[in-house]
Amino acid sequence: MNPRKLLPLLVAISICAGCQEGGATHSIPAAPAGQILIGSDLPSAGFYEAAVSAQNAIRLAIARHPTVGRFKLAYWPLDDSVAENPNQEKGIQNVSQMIDDARVLGMVGPFNSFIAGVEIPVANQSDLAMVSPSTTNTCLTRLTPDCASQPDTLRPSGRINFFRIAGEDAVQGTAMARYVVRSLNVKQVAVINEWGSDGDLIAASFAKELALEGGEVVLREDFDSGTADFTTFLAAAHAKGARAIYALGGADNEKICVAASQVPADTVFLGTDGFADNPACISQATGGSAQIFATKPDVDITGSNDPAAVEVLRAFHKAYPNSTVSEYTFASYDCAQILIAAIEQAVAANNGSLPNRRQVLDAVARIQLTGVTGTYSFDQNGDAISPLMSMYQVVNDKWVHLEGIDASLRTS
């Protein structure tokens, strides 16, 4: 399941100290000792193995930086899963509990966009800074025609308190357009969309960036979910000179990867995390000769030669030898680093005294930090100005990481 997907219509959920679902009270672990706390809200008891790894990475960041000025720093990990699934009500309860403890000056998370949609307004009213490693739904930060609610409704105070380092959905199209021209030397592309309005958003950014790179979308068509025969479209695309197919879709009920088995031999097949995260994609594509590439909104540092990344990776394996490195592990580490740096700046600006949440929030908004997954600062919406994507290719029936791709928007 893709952690970024599906921001439903926001519903009114009452905030309570002992929220219940199915008659069971959701307990919250007691806050640790420490003068300043960084919290997190991740589905660590659910089926997201990546959330457990992310917690360990946050824990490592704080262990490597246990004090800020004269204050002891500690970590309070909270879990928003119920019956192994991320739960909005539990997420609200967690954020409310953090707000009630004045020592909590920021939180990492949440992991899922639909959880963020209900947590942001709660945290916003108390100026609690949220830095997410993985949420990418565009409507969390900026308005598109398909947003169920305006981002402003998430910010009742009028201030931005939610920041994310993962690129929002549309920039997958930006990153892929750059890669297909610069690395594959392909400029004529056809687009299949089986992903509805989500696909429209990515397709638009792809077409815009492709044109700026000197290429063009020669044909585009929308298909109903579950369509498995793309041969007529692919023939028409090939006749128009397309040497790549950008396929948008990949959910469990979709069969868009079948198109990879139907494209001509001289055509490459491109997509997003929608099918890179779908285990059925590779088997659906079996029998074709196309090279298959996909973007994912994470940054893989396991093969990095950067000394800082190598050092942190080594420290992670030493501290947590039984923990896997998953998607967003080190993005979570960098989110913790951003909060630590912001707290440091707020303490310094406060002449060494304990800052309040608003001071930390303002420091996050101004932050410029080079982490192990990228260099981060935020725009007026809370989005990373220079997000990175990872490019993957299917090699021997497995997704293999190739490189990071700059997904920042052009300034001119």
N, C-alpha and C positions, 0 to 999 in steps of 0.2 A: 504493500500500500504506500502510495506516494505521500510523504508527510506534508507537502505543501498544499495539497488539493482540497477543494471544496470549502469555500467560505459561505455557509448558508445564511439565509436571512436571519439577522440578529433577533433573538427573542428575549423577552423580559424574563430574567432569572433572578429569583430573590437571593440575596446574599445572607448567609446565616453561619453561625458558629459550628453547627453540627448538621450540615446538609445531608440529606438521605436519598438513597435510590434503592428501591426494592426493600425498604425497611432497614437497611444496614447503614450505620453511621460511618462516615469516612474519617478515620483517625489521621492525625498529622503528627509526625515525630516532633518531640520537643526541640526548640532551638538550641544550638550549641553555645558554649561559653565563648565570649569574645566581645570586644567593644564595638566593632563594626562587623556586620554580616553581609555577605553576598548570598542571595538565595538563587534557586533555580526551580523551574517547573517543567518537568520532562516526564514522559510516560514510561518510567523505568521498570515498572512491574508488569508492563504489557508485552506485546509481541515485538516491540521496537528494541532489538538488541543494541542498535545504535545509541539509544538514550542512556543505557548503562555505561557505555564507553564514553559518551559525552560527559556524564557525571564524573567519571574518573579523570577526564582531562581538565575539567573545572577544578576538581580537588587538587590536581597537580599544580595548576597555575597558582592557586592560593597557598599551597605548601611551599612553593618556591618564592613566595612573597608574603610571609606570615604577618608582617606588620606594615602599617602605613603611618609614618611619623612615630608618635609615641603610642599608637593605638594597635591593639591586637586584632587581626583580621581572621574571620572564620567563615565556614561554608555551611549553608543550610539547604540540603537537597530535598525537594518535595516532588511527589509523584502525582500526576494528574490522571492516572489510569484507573478504570473500574472494570472488572471482569476482562482484563487484558486489553481494554480499548481506551484511548484518550477520551476524557469526559469533561464537557464544558462546566458542569456544576462543580465537579471536583477542582477544576482549574480555578474557578472563581473563589472557592473556599481557600485554596492555597494562597492566592494573591491577597485575599482579605487577611489571612493569618500573618502574612509578611508585613502588610500595612500596619497591623496592630502592634508590631514589634518595632519600636523606633530605631533599633540598631540596624535594621535592614535598609541599606542605602542604594540597592540596585539588585536586579535579578537577571539571570541568563534564561532565555526562553521567551515564549514556549516553543515547542517543537513543531506544532501543527498550526496551519493557518486558521482553521475553524475554531481552535481553542483561543488563538490570539484575538479573534474577532469579539469574543465576549470578555476577555481579560483586560484588554487595553483600556476601555472606559473606566473600569474599576481602579486600575493602577493610576490612570491619568488624574483622577480627582485628588490623589495624594502625592503627585509628582514623583511616583516611583519609576525610575528609569528601567526600561526593559530592553535588552539587547538579544536578538534572536539569531541563532546560527543557520536556520533552515526554513523559515516561513517565506513563501514567495508570492502568495496571492496578491496581485496588483492592488486590489481594492482596500488593502490594509493601509496603504499610504497615499494612493492617488486615485482619482475618479476616472472610470471608463464608462461607456454607455451601458455595460452589462453589470455594473456593480449593484448589488441588492440594496446597499445603503451608502451614503456618502462617507468618505473617510472622516469628514468633520464631525460626524455623529459619534465617532470613536474617541473624540477629544473634547469632552465637555468643558475643560478648563481653557481651551483655546491654545494650549501649548502642546508641542510634540514631546511625547515621552516614550514612544516606541521606535526602536532603531533595528535595522537588520543588516547583516553583512552578506547574506546570500542575495544574488541578483533577483529582482522580481521577474515574474513569468516571461514578460516580453523580451528580456535581454538574451534569452536562449536563441531567439531568432537573430539577434544582432551578432552574437558570437559565432553562430553557424555560418552566417553570410561571410564573415571575415575569413573563416577557416576554408570554406569551399573555394573561394577565389585565391587566397594567398597560398594555401598549402596544397590544394588539389588542382589548381589552375582551371577551374570550371566556372563559367560565367552564365550559362543558360540552364535554368532550373525550372522544373514544374512542381507544383504544390498540390498535394492531396490533403484535405482536411476532413477528418472523421471525429473531430474533437469539439465541434460547435463553437461557442463564443471564445473558449479558451484558445482554440486553434486559430481563430480570427486574429486575436491579439498578437500571437507569436508570428503568424504569417505576415501581418502588416509590418512588424519590425524587421523581419527577414527581408521582405521586398524592398523596404526603404534602404537598409544597409547594403543590400546587394547592388542596388542602383548606384549608391555612392562609391562602391568598389568597382564600378564599370560593368556590372552584370545586369541581368534582367530575369524576371519571372515570365516565362513564355506561355504558360498555361496554368490555370488553377481550377479545381473543382471540389465542391463539398460532397461528401458521401454520407449516407446513413450509417449509424453505428452498426457494426456487424457485417458490413459489406466485405466480401472476400474475392470478388472478381474485378480486377482493375485493368484487364487487358486492353479494352477499348481506349481508355484514358491514356494508358502508357504508350500505345501505338501512336495516338495523336500527339502526345508530348514529344516522342522521338522524332516524328515528322517535322515538328517545329524547332528541332535542334537541341532539345533538352538532353543534357548529359549527366544530370543529377535529378533525383526525385526527393523532395522534402516532404516527409510523411508526418502528419500531426495526428496523434492518437496513441492508442496502446493500452487502454484500460482492459480489464479482464474480459469484457463482453465484446471487445473489438478485435478485428483480425487484420489490421492494417499492415502488419509485417508480412502477410502473405504476398503483398505487392513486391517485396524484395525477391521473391522466387519467380516473379513474372517480368521483371525489367530486362531489357536487352543487356548483353554482356559488356557493352562499353559504357554502361550507366552506373553511377554510384547511388547508394541509398542512404538518405540522411534522416535523422529524427531527433527527438528530445528524450528526456528522462521518462516520458510516458511509456515508450516501449523499451528503453534500456532497463527500466525497473520491472518489466513484465517478463517473468520466466518463460512464458509461452512464445515470446517473440522469436527467439533463435530457432526453435523447432518449426514455427510457421514459415520462416524464411528458408528452410532447408531445401536444397535442390537448385537454388539459384546460384549465379556466379558473381553477383554484385558485391562490391565492397560496401560494408555497412558501418556507418558512423553515427554517433549520438552525443549530444551534450548532456551534462548533468550539472546542477547548481551546487556542486561541492568542489573542494580543492584537495586533491590527493597529494600528500607530502611524503609518502613512503618511499618514493624514488628520487626525492629532492637532493641536490648537492649543496643547497644553502646551509652554511654551518649552523645557523640558529635552528633551522628545521631539523637537521640531523641530531643536534644536541637534545632538543625537546623530545623527539621520537625515541631516542635512547633512554632518556629519563622516564618516559611513559612506560616503556617495556620493563624497565628495572623496577619501577614502583608497582606496576600492575601486570605481572608476567602472564596472568591468565586472562587478561582482557584483550579482546580483539580491537583492531583499529577499523572503525566503521565510517560510513558517511557522516560528516559533520563532527567527527571526534575533535579534530584540531580547529575547526571553525568555532566550536564551543570553547576551546582553550583560548582562542583569540577574543571571544566575547568577554570572557573573564578578565583577560588582560586589559581590554578597553575599560571595563568598570574599575579595575584596580588603578589604572592610570588616571581616570577621571576623579576618583576619590583622592588620590595623591594631590592632584591639582587643586581640588576643592579645599583640602586641608591646608595647603600652602597659601591659598588665597585668603583663608580664614585665620592667618597668622598662627597656624599650628593647632588651632582649636577644632573640635569636632564639627564637621559641616552638617548642614541639613540636606534633605533630599533634593530640594530645588537647586541648591548649589552644585550637587553632583550631577543632576539632570542637565544643567547648563554646561557643565564641563564635558559631558558626553557629546552634546551637540557640537562643541568646538573641537573635539578630539582629532588628532592626527597621529596615528599609531601604525608602526610597521610590525606586523605580527608574523607568524610562521606560515599563514595562508594568504597573506596579501598586505597591502598598505591601505588603511581605512580612515576615511572621514565621511561625514554624512551631509546630504543635501537638506533643503528646507522641509522635505517630507519625511526625513528619517531613513532614506535609502542610502546605501553605500554609493559613493561617487564613482569608485573604480572597482566594481565587483568582478570576480573572476569566475570562469566556468571551467569544467574539465571536459576534454574531448576523449571519447572512447571509441574503439573499433572492435568488431567481432573478429577474433583470431582463433582458429581451431575450436569453434563453437563456444567461445568464452569472450566476455567483454574485457578488453585490455585497455588500461589507461595510457593515453598517448602524451598529452601535454595540457597545460593550462592555457586558456584563451582569455584575453582582455575583452570584457563585455561592457566597458564604460561607454556612455553615450558621447557622441561627438559634441564639441562645444561650438563648432562652426561648420 
